[in-house]
Amino acid sequence: MFNKVALLSFSLIAMVCGQQVGTLTAETHPALPWQKCTTAGGCATQSSGKVVLDSNWRWLHSTSGTTNCYTGNTWDATLCPDGTTCAANCALDGADYTGTYGITASGNALTLKFVTTSAQKNIGSRVYLMASDTQYQMFKLLNQEFTFDVDVSNLPCGLNGALYFSQMDADGGLAKYPTNKAGAKYGTGYCDSQCPRDIKFINGVANSAGWTASPSDVNAGTGQYGTCCNEMDVWEANNNAAAFTPHPCTVSGQTRCTGDACGTTDRYASVCDPDGCDFNSFRMGDTSFYGAGLTVDTTKKFTVVTQFITDTGTATGTLSEIRRFYVQNGKTIANSNVNIPGMSSAYNSITTQFCNDQKAAFGDTTDFQDKGGLPGMSTGMAAGMVLVLSVWDDHAVDMLWLDSDYPTTSDPTAPGVARGTCPTNSGDPPTIETSEANASVTFSNIKFGDIGSTFSPPGSASGSATPTGPVTTPTPTRPTTTTPTPGPTQAKYGQCGGTGYTGPTVCATGSKCTYSNPYYSQCL
């Protein structure tokens, strides 16, 4: 039998060799260039951009051969008697992105297919934008603007083509957890505000202890641990409904939780806000804004612009507002206005007052405020967040929270219950995994930078839906040498004032300069 010294030595070996990397399939990250923009210099392509598949989707096998460590939704008891031993015995391997997972990159576009059938059937996917082959691209969103094109025309009820930010570690936890030998190169380190417990490896250790196979998902289960962090949902949508939602946490950075502290029994018992403060146009009372043939026509590609305004107009300020615009057919579309009893019809963005009034009007829990609200969300944004792109279905509530009446037991005419036009019997995963197997979402033309630098309001000479810089329209001058030339006007949605601002202060016809904070005013 082992003596204490021998046992300690054996344990250390296991710890050092944890969560290993396989060599049976080469890992080649699909390229996804994006653009970084400034108001002064326009947009520059970041050609090193690429994506990596989340580790949860990867083949996990023994380090000594091809025996599965995880099959279906069950761990191999011999290879994985406990989390640490499992991490030492098992390796994550490379991915066939297109053939196995239905992930296709072309130019600056990324298409995620819902179901892909090869040697096995794959459902959904989740990828992260990388700065290099070993590091995730980190985004600091405060006082910045994020823009992308999306095509949801092939994404029906029950599905979610999501683009969001999570406060993950840049290296996927490689430095923080020595037992994690795979790191960002193999898509490790995921976390979000739901504190998910279906993640196979957390903090460099397998989540195999106490694992319970899902009764409805043949590929998933629940372990004793979850993984929590700040989450900013920029886009959760299909062709029937869309929402953007900040989810703050009381902690900063990826944090492991255990059991009920993950919000399992009491939804609001974790360190993060699972509900968030959402802006879904349909839920907020405008049922004619988003959908097929509507103001934002989901039968065609369009551009989504999101601005993260701070109280000081600087990157060191506190998040005070999240604004949304769309661009389609060369026209900029302001976000819809609220049409809910008890709420101001002037609301068309997320602010602290909007969130307070929304929670009161809908009778929702105030966990968003309790977990820090917009100031809490600032913490994650200031530290840096990882861009996540995914397509998925919902084994918990069939995505009804996004695109139908939810809760289904509530009066659908009550404020906040109706979220989209999808029937309450839609979104059943076993059904749509067959009937909607060819569904997909395409994200493209990703841009990030100074506010006003990633898109142009109407009136740009090109008429393009996604120009690279701000546009100002000169005011015509009279043909005389004695009359001073009036200054330029700012186009609608452009900046028109604020401390340190030196651009146009007069807004184009049909808009007026609207005060946001001492550092930022905008033509609205």
N, C-alpha and C positions, 0 to 999 in steps of 0.2 A: 504494500500500500504506500501511497505518497506520504512523505513527511511534510511538515509545514513549509520548509524551504523549497522542496521540489514542487509542491502544489502552487506556491507563489510564482515560481519561475514559469510553470506551465500556463498560469493565468495571464502573466505578462506577455507571453508569446501570442496567446489568443487575442489579447487586446491590441497588440501592435499590428496584427495582420487582419484587422477587421474590414468588413464591407469592401471586398476586393474588386478588382477589375478583370473582366474576362478578356480572352484573346481570340475567341472563335469567330467573331464578326468585327471587322474594322469599324470604328466610329468616325464617320465623316459628317460634319455638321453642314446642313444646307445653307447656302449663302442667302442673306436677306439684308441688302443695303438699305440704309435709311438716311435722312437728311437732318443735319443740325443747322439751325437758322439763327441769325441775328438781324436786328432792324438795320444795322449799319452795313453789314456785308452780304445779306441775302443768305442763301442756303448752300451748304457744302455736303456732298455725299459722303457718308461714312461707309466706305466699301468693305471694311472689316466685319460688318454686321453679319451674323449668322444665328441660327436657332438650334436649340438642343432639346431633345425629348426628355420629359420627366422620367425619373428613375422608376416610378411606380408601374410604368407600362413595359419596362424592359424584361428580357429573359434573365431570370435569376437561377443560376445553376451551381453545382458543386465546383470548387476550384480544381478538383482532380479529374473532372470529366464533364459529362453532359446531363447528369442526373438533376432533375428540377428540384430546387429548394422550395418552390411554391408552385402548386398546380391547381388551376381553377381558383378556388378561394381557400385553399388549405396549405399549411406549411408541412414540409417533410419532418416528421418527428425525430428521425435519426440525425439529419443534418442540422436541425434547429430545435434542440431540446430547451434552449434558452436564447435570449436575444444576443448576448455577447458571443456565444459559441456559433450561433447562426451567422453572425457578421464575419467570423473568422473562416467559416466553411464555405461561404457563398460569394459568388462574383456576379456583378452586373455586366452585361455584354453590350456590344455595339448594336445599332439599329439599322434595319432596312427601312428608311423613312417612307418611301413611296410604296414599296411592295407589301410591307406588313402593316404600316400605320396610316396609309392614305394621306401623307403629308407631302405636298409638292410646292417647291419654291421656283419661281420664274421671274427674273428681273427683280423688281421691288415688291412682288406679290407673293403671298403665302396662302395656299388653299389647304384647308383641313376638311377631309372627308369624314362623314359620320361613321360609316361602317366599311371596313375593308376585310375581304376574305381572301386568305392565301392558304398556307398550311393550317392556319387557325383563323378564327374570327376575331377581329379587333373592333372594339367599340370606343369611339371618341379618341381624343388626344389632348395633351397639354404640352406646350413648348415655351421656352424662355429665350429672349433675345440676349445674345452674347457680345461681349467686347473683344474677346479672343477665344481660343479653344479651351481655355481653363478658367475664364472669368465671365460672370454675367455683366451685362451693361447696366450700370447704375444710373438712375434718373433722379435728380433733385427737382421736384415739381413746383416749388414755391415761386410765385411771380413769373411763371412760365406758361407756355401754351403747347398743347399736344394735339396733333392733327393726323388723321389717317382716312383712307378711303375704305369702304366696306361694301360688299355685295352679299345681301341676305336673301336674295330672290329665291334661292334653293334651300332655305332654312325654315321649315314649317313649324306649326304648333308643337310644343313639347320639347323643342331643342333650344340650346343656348350657345350662340357664337360669342364668346366673351373675350374682351381685351381689358386687362386690369393690371394694377401694380400691387406687389406684395413686398413687405420689408424683409426679404431674405438676405442671407449673407452673400457677398459678391463671389466667394469661392465655393458656395454650396455647403459651407460648414467644414471645409477641409482643414483649415488651421485650428478652428475651435475644438473639433472633435477628432483626435488622432486616429480613432478606429475607422473613420471615414476616409478610405483611400481612393474613392471614385470622384467625389467633388462635382463641381459645376460641369466638368467635361461630360459627365454622365447624368446630369440633371437632378442632383441631390439637393436637399435642404428646403423643400417646399414648406410653406406655412400660409395660413390665411386667417381671417377673423372668425371663421366657423370652428377653429381649432380641430381640424379633421383628424379622426382616429383611424382612417383607412390607409394611412401612409405606412408603407412596409418598413422603412428605415427612418428613425428619428434620432438625432444626436449621435449618429454613428453606430447605433445598435438596432437590431431587428425588433420590430414591434410584434413579435410572435407570441409573447407570453400573454395568456388569457385571450388569445385571438378567437373571435366568434365569426363564423362564416355568415355572410349575408343571406337571408332567406329569399331575397328577390333578385340578387345580382350574382351571377355565377362566377364573376371575377373578383369580387370584393368581400371585405369583412371589416371587423372592428377589433383593434388591439387595445391594450390598457392605456396607451399613451396617445395624446394628440399634439398638434403643433400649431402654435398661435402666433399671429403678428398683425400689424396694421395692414389694412387692405383698402385700396381705392379702386372701386369698380367704375372705370371710365365708360365701359360699354358691355351691357348684358342684353342680348337681343335675339329675336328671330324676325321673320317678315310680318309678324302681327303686333309685336310690342317691343319696347326698349326702355332701359332704365340706366341711370348713372347714380352711384351711391358711395359715399365715404363710410368706412367702418373703422372707428378708432379703437385703440386698446390702451389699457393702463400701463402696459410695458412697452419698451422700445426694442425691436429686434425679435428674431425667432426665439420662441420660448416654449419649452415642453410642458404639457399639463398631464395630469393623471386622473383617469376615471371621471367621476362626476364633476371634478374641477374643470373639465373640458366643456361643460354645458350639456352633458348627456341627459341627466334627469331634469334639472332646472336649466332651461335654455339660456338663462342670463347669469349663470353661476361662474362663467369663465372670465378671463381677464380682457376679453374682447367683446365688442358689440356685434352680435350676429345679424341684426336687422338693418342697421345703418339708417341713414336719412336719404331716402330715394326720391328721385324725380323721374317718374314714369308719366309721360304726357297723358295717356289714357286714364290712368289712376288719378291724375290731378285735374281731370274734368274736360280735357279737350279730346274728344273721341274721333275727330276728323283730321288730326294732325299727322299721324304716323301709320302707314300701311299701304297696301296696294292701291295706287291711283290717288293717294291723298297728298297733303302738302309736302311731306317727305315721302316720296314714292318708292316703296320697297321692292318694286319690280325692276328697278334700275340701281346701278351703283351710285353712291353719294359720298360726300366728305363729311366727317365729324370733327368739329373743332371744340376743344375744351380748354378753358382758361382758369388758372389757379391764382386768384387775386389775393394779395395780402393787405393787411391793415396799414402797412408803411409803403407799399409799392416797391418793396425790395425783397430779395431772396432771404433776408434775415428776419422778415416780418412774420406775423402769424396769419395763417389762412383765414380769410374772412368771407370769401365768396367763391363758388365754382360756377362758371358761366358756360353755356353751350350754344353753339351755332351749327348750322348745316350748310353745305353748299351742294347744289344739284342743278344741272343744266345751265351752269354759268351764273346762277343766282344764289346769293347768300340768304339763308332763311333763319330768322331769329327763333329761339326756342319758344315753345308754346307758353301761353300764360295760364295761370291757375284759374279754375272755375269751380271752386269748392266753397260751400257756405262756411262763413267764419274765417275765411282766408282772403287776403288782399288779392284782387285780380291783377295787380302790378307784378306779382311774383312770377319770374320765369327763370330763376337761378336758385342755387342752394346757398342759403345764408343761415346764420344762427336763428334769426327771427323766423325764417321760413320753416326751419326744422321744429322750433317750438310750437308754431301755429299748426303745422301738419300733424304732429303727435297729438295735440289737443283735439283737432277736428276729427281725426280718425279714431281717437280713443286708444292709440297705440302706446306701448310701454316707452318710457323715457330712457331706455338703456343707452341710446346714442349720447344723450346729454350726460348721463351718469358715468360713462366711460371716457368723457373728455370732449365730446363734440368736435367742432372744427379745430379748436386749438389743440386737442389731442391728436387729430389727424396730422397736424403740422409737424409733430415730432417725427413721425415716420417719413414724411416728405423731406424734411431737413436732413435726415440721416442718409437718404438714398433708398430707392426702391427698384425692384426688378420687374421688367415688363413680361407679362404672361399673356399668351394667346391660347384659346382652347375651344373645343366644341364638345358638348356633353348633353346627356339626358339625365333625368332626375328620378332616382328610385325612391326618394322620400315622399314627394308630393307632386310628381308628374309635371313640374315646372309651372303649375297653376299660379304660383305666387308672382310669376312674371307676366303671363299672357291670358289669364282667365279670371274667374271669380274665386277669390280666396280670402278667408277660409270658406270652404264650400258650404259650411253650415250657417253662414251669415246671410243676411238679406242682401242680394246683389245690388239693390238700389241704395244701400247705405254708403255714405262717403268712404272711399278708400278700399272698398271690397272689389269692385270691378277693375281689372288691370289690363284687359285686352279682350279680343273678340273670340278667343278660342273656347270651345265647349269644355265643360267641367269634366267630361269623360275623355278628354284628349290627353296626350302626353304619356300614356302608359308605356314604359320602356320595352317590355317584351313585344308589344304591338308595333311601335314605331321602329324598333331595331330591324324589323322585317319590312314593313310598309314604306319606311322612309330611309332605307339603307343607302340610297344614293344621294342623300342630302349632303350639303357642304356649305362652308362659308369661306369667303376670300377677303383677306386684309391686304392692303397695299398702300404705297406712297406714304409711309410713316415719316412724320416731321416733328421736330421738337426744338423749341427755342424761345426767344423773347416774345412777349405778348405782342401780337400784330405782325409777326414775322413769317408765319407759316401758311397764311392764306390771305387773299385779298377780298375786300368787300366788292359789291357791284361797281361797275365803272372802270374796271381794269381794261386796258387796251386789248389784251389777248382774249378776254372773255372766258378764260380758263377757269375750271372749278377749283383748281389748286395751284394758284400762282405762288411764287416763292417769297414775295416780300410785300410790305404795305404799299398802298397806292394813295397818292393825294391828287386831287383834281384842281388844277389852277383855276382861279376865278378870271373870266374874260376881262380884258382891260380895254378902255376906250382909246381910240387912235389919237392921242395927244401927247405932247411932250411936257405939258404943264401940270397934268393931273397925276398925283402919285399912284403907283400901281398897287391895288389891294393885295394883301397877302393870300396865300393859298388856303383853300378850305380842306377840312379833313372829311374823308368819305365815311359813310355810316359804318359803325362798329369800330372805327379807329379811335386812337387815344387823342384827347383834345385838351388835356390839362393835367396838372399835378406838380408838386414840388420837383424842380430839376428838369421838367419837361420843356423843350424848346421848339416843338413842332407847331403845326396849325392849331388854332384855338377856335376857329369858326367851323361849324359843321355844315355839311352839304344839305341842300334843301330836303325837307322831310325828316330831319333828325335834329336833335339838340344836344348840347354838351351837358352830360349828366354826371353829377358828382358821385363818386364812389367812396373815396377817402382822400386825405390831404395829398396823397401821392399819385392818385389816378382818377381821371375823369374820362368818360367815353361817349362818343356820338351814338345816341340811341333814339 
